[in-house]
Amino acid sequence: MKTALALFGACALAGCSVPLIQPDAAQAVADHYSTSVPQGGVTVDVNWWSRIGDRQLTEVLSLSRTNSPDLRSAAASVMSARAQAGQSRADLFPSVTGTASATATETELEGRSNSRSAALDASWEVDLFGKLRNSARAETTRARAEEVSYAGSYVSLAAEVANDYVDYRACKLAEAEYRDALASQQETVTATGSLVNAGMSASSDLSLARANVASAEISLTTQRADCKVAAQSLTKVVGVSQGQIDATLAKGGGLPATKHFRVASVPADMLRQRPDVIEAEKRFAATLLDLKVAQAGLYPALDLSGSVTHSDSKSWSFGPALSLPILDGGESRAKVRVANADALIAAESYRSTVLTAVAEVEGALTRLEAARANLTSAESLVQQYQAYFNAVDEDWKAGGVSLLDREDARRQVQSARITRISQRKELLVQWITLYKAVGGGWVPSAPAVPSQIES
């Protein structure tokens, strides 16, 4: 007994001899954003886009949540993490194993004989230093991190689907501009032909007009192909057939209206709803528990085991077994150092995630402000170029300017109109970016985990 106590004390002292570097995940952030934050509209939530009123966008978002391969993979990761946590919790309880057998034997001398046996074996590791308890807590924390990761995956997916949808709608608006330009060019060919026949215009003007038609046809064909590719990209993200996406997109048209939402002016408030920040925090907490598990491995482990057989119920065994890590070549201490390093890495990963989150919101706010100003300028651009074209068109009809001058003015107004479409799209894209940057309205107390994987 004295020997066991001496060994126990020696191991306990050895366990305290591993030097550790204390992980520190604290990261200071600014009191307020450097760019003014929007405060109009409703509070952002995961169904923010569904309240815009664009039924087709709502439909493709709903399809993506059910069919997206990326989201389904994230759901499977939650299932795996929960199962692992359940397995670790099971280690806290005694393990009882039963065996039974029946054997029939026949020999020439003894004839036929039957034998039966049954036995119960039980074992339980007594959690003296919290190794099993902390291991279970670590796996439960990781499972929670996976749930949060799933929520983040949905926020990212919703933003990606919305971006692709907006890209497609903007593409179709630009396609309409090219189609109108082609129709205008064809009318110009007809008008120029009449002028040439009347001797009021040179035949070279008719050649120029026909060349412009060919150019407009190329632009329209290219734009149509771009729109088809945009629809195909949306199909891949959503995870359904091309026909289903095409049928949905054919139901509506135009860009969705922007939907303003409130953004917390204090970065710390935003950090409480960013899934990636919460996930990084959970994973850091899990590594701290892993460190405790590794430290517990430096100390003795106590196992209780026993057995009883059916053939002789009076014969049984029960007793403790003490495992002492006396000499293991430094393996136990190395595990502690590895766990310590993992905790340090997780701490720095958390700090990096916090800095990235704040930077993404700051960047989104800055680009959103620029997109608003650019859209105002684009509106003015269209108005001014349209007025210029109208004046040049009147002069052309009166013979005051050449067809080349008119075509140059037409291209400028067409370019201005496409620029306005691009700026309208950019404004929506920046709202989507901000929506994602602030966490998509995900609420930490109620993660959006699909019902089919609820335990």
Number of C-alpha atoms within 10 A of each C-alpha: 6 7 8 11 10 11 16 19 14 15 19 17 13 15 20 12 11 14 11 13 10 11 18 14 19 11 13 10 14 10 10 13 17 12 15 13 20 15 13 11 11 13 13 19 16 18 15 19 23 16 11 15 12 16 17 20 21 18 14 24 25 15 16 25 18 14 15 21 16 18 23 17 13 21 23 15 18 25 19 15 20 23 16 17 21 15 13 20 18 13 16 18 14 14 13 13 11 12 10 11 9 9 9 9 10 10 8 6 6 8 8 10 10 9 10 11 13 14 17 15 17 15 18 17 19 17 17 13 17 17 22 21 18 23 23 25 18 26 25 22 24 24 25 21 25 25 26 28 24 28 30 26 21 24 24 19 21 27 23 20 21 22 20 21 23 23 21 26 23 24 26 21 19 24 22 16 19 23 19 15 21 21 15 15 23 18 14 19 21 14 14 25 20 14 18 15 11 10 10 12 17 14 14 12 18 21 14 16 23 18 14 19 21 15 13 21 18 14 16 21 13 14 20 19 13 16 20 16 13 19 21 19 16 25 22 16 19 28 19 18 11 16 11 12 21 15 11 15 19 9 9 13 14 13 20 21 12 15 17 17 19 14 24 17 17 14 21 16 12 19 22 15 18 26 27 22 26 22 24 23 21 22 25 28 19 25 25 22 24 26 25 21 23 23 23 22 21 26 25 19 18 15 14 15 17 15 17 18 18 14 12 11 9 9 10 14 11 12 10 14 11 13 12 18 21 15 9 8 8 11 13 20 20 13 18 24 19 15 22 24 18 18 26 20 16 24 24 19 18 25 20 15 21 26 16 14 21 20 15 17 24 20 18 23 24 17 20 23 17 14 21 17 13 19 20 13 14 21 17 14 18 20 15 14 20 19 13 16 21 16 13 22 21 13 15 16 15 9 13 11 14 15 22 13 14 21 19 13 21 22 14 18 22 20 17 21 22 22 19 22 22 20 22 24 24 23 22 24 24 22 22 24 23 24 27 24 26 25 26 26 21 24 17 15 7 9 16 18 18 16 8 8 13 10 7
